[in-house]
Amino acid sequence: MLWSKSFETGNELVDEQHKEIFRLVQQVLDADAFANRKAQIETALDFLSGYAVRHFASEEALMAESNYPAFEEHKAQHDSFVKEVVAFMERVKTEGGTISISETINNFVIEWLKEHIMDRDKAMADHYKGWQVSN
């Protein structure tokens, strides 16, 4: 999963954090190549969940600051993502680092990021830019 300009929101902080999330996702994708896949996936998911929480807090601060009207819906998506990652962490602990689990994780994260960034984050960033201009 490669970063491209199509994912840019126009908010430098958000875009830099998204680039880092893409790098983390790539670590999960790359875990398939290792004999110790379970440990690689666990490490990547642990880091991804922690980073996602910090990134989501940054976005939520921007939304709160600008009185973003879709704040609650956007935050609910963030909370759901973190719960899914935690559930994947539990599955990997109990089921191991199977190719099936890593593919499921990869597909979920890639699709979620594409949809969330292209729809929710771009809308939030546009709102924030407009709010900045008006203040």
C-alpha positions as CSV (number, residue, x, y, z in Angstrom):
1,M,0.0,0.0,0.0
2,L,1.7,3.1,-1.2
3,W,1.1,6.7,-0.3
4,S,0.0,8.9,-3.2
5,K,-1.0,12.5,-3.6
6,S,-4.6,11.4,-4.0
7,F,-4.6,10.8,-0.3
8,E,-3.5,14.3,0.6
9,T,-6.0,16.3,2.7
10,G,-4.1,19.5,2.5
11,N,-3.5,19.6,6.2
12,E,0.3,19.0,6.7
13,L,0.0,17.5,10.2
14,V,-2.7,15.0,9.1
15,D,-0.9,14.1,5.9
16,E,2.4,13.4,7.6
17,Q,0.7,11.2,10.1
18,H,-1.2,9.4,7.4
19,K,2.1,8.7,5.6
20,E,3.4,7.1,8.8
21,I,0.3,4.9,9.1
22,F,0.9,3.8,5.5
23,R,4.4,2.8,6.5
24,L,3.1,0.8,9.4
25,V,0.6,-0.9,7.2
26,Q,3.4,-1.8,4.9
27,Q,5.2,-3.5,7.8
28,V,2.2,-5.8,8.3
29,L,2.2,-6.5,4.6
30,D,5.9,-7.3,4.7
31,A,5.4,-9.6,7.7
32,D,4.3,-12.3,5.2
33,A,7.9,-12.7,4.1
34,F,9.3,-13.6,7.5
35,A,9.4,-17.0,9.2
36,N,8.4,-15.3,12.5
37,R,5.3,-13.8,11.0
38,K,3.3,-13.9,14.3
39,A,5.9,-11.7,16.1
40,Q,6.2,-9.3,13.1
41,I,2.4,-8.9,12.9
42,E,2.0,-8.5,16.7
43,T,4.7,-5.8,16.7
44,A,3.3,-4.0,13.7
45,L,-0.3,-4.1,15.1
46,D,0.8,-2.9,18.5
47,F,2.7,0.0,17.0
48,L,-0.2,0.7,14.6
49,S,-2.8,0.8,17.4
50,G,-0.7,3.2,19.5
51,Y,0.1,5.4,16.6
52,A,-3.6,5.4,15.4
53,V,-4.7,6.5,18.9
54,R,-2.2,9.4,18.8
55,H,-3.1,10.3,15.2
56,F,-6.8,10.2,15.9
57,A,-6.3,12.5,19.0
58,S,-4.6,15.0,16.7
59,E,-7.5,14.9,14.2
60,E,-10.1,15.1,16.9
61,A,-8.4,18.1,18.4
62,L,-8.6,19.9,15.0
63,M,-12.3,18.9,14.8
64,A,-13.0,20.2,18.3
65,E,-11.1,23.4,17.7
66,S,-13.1,24.2,14.5
67,N,-16.5,22.9,15.8
68,Y,-16.6,20.3,13.0
69,P,-20.3,19.3,12.6
70,A,-19.5,15.6,11.9
71,F,-17.2,15.3,14.9
72,E,-19.2,12.5,16.6
73,E,-19.5,10.4,13.5
74,H,-15.9,10.8,12.6
75,K,-14.8,10.0,16.2
76,A,-17.0,6.9,16.1
77,Q,-15.1,5.6,13.0
78,H,-11.8,6.2,14.9
79,D,-13.0,4.3,17.9
80,S,-14.3,1.4,15.7
81,F,-10.9,1.2,13.9
82,V,-9.0,0.9,17.2
83,K,-11.4,-1.8,18.4
84,E,-10.9,-3.7,15.2
85,V,-7.1,-3.5,15.6
86,V,-7.3,-4.7,19.2
87,A,-9.5,-7.6,18.1
88,F,-6.9,-8.5,15.4
89,M,-4.2,-8.4,18.1
90,E,-6.2,-10.9,20.1
91,R,-6.8,-13.2,17.1
92,V,-3.1,-13.2,16.3
93,K,-2.2,-14.1,19.9
94,T,-4.6,-17.1,19.9
95,E,-4.5,-18.2,16.3
96,G,-1.0,-17.3,15.4
97,G,0.4,-15.4,12.4
98,T,-1.3,-17.3,9.6
99,I,-1.3,-16.0,6.1
100,S,-5.1,-15.9,6.3
101,I,-5.1,-13.6,9.3
102,S,-2.4,-11.3,7.9
103,E,-4.4,-11.1,4.6
104,T,-7.6,-10.2,6.6
105,I,-5.8,-7.6,8.6
106,N,-4.2,-6.1,5.4
107,N,-7.5,-6.0,3.5
108,F,-9.4,-4.4,6.4
109,V,-6.7,-1.7,7.1
110,I,-6.2,-0.9,3.5
111,E,-9.9,-0.5,2.7
112,W,-10.6,1.4,5.9
113,L,-7.7,3.8,5.3
114,K,-8.7,4.4,1.7
115,E,-12.3,5.1,2.5
116,H,-11.7,7.1,5.7
117,I,-9.0,9.3,4.3
118,M,-10.7,9.9,0.9
119,D,-14.1,10.7,2.5
120,R,-14.0,11.6,6.2
121,D,-10.5,13.1,6.5
122,K,-10.7,15.2,3.4
123,A,-14.0,16.6,4.5
124,M,-12.6,17.4,7.9
125,A,-9.5,19.0,6.5
126,D,-11.7,21.2,4.1
127,H,-13.8,22.3,7.0
128,Y,-10.7,23.1,9.1
129,K,-9.2,25.2,6.2
130,G,-12.4,27.1,5.9
131,W,-12.6,27.6,9.6
132,Q,-9.0,29.0,9.6
133,V,-9.7,31.4,6.8
134,S,-12.8,32.7,8.6
135,N,-10.9,33.3,11.9
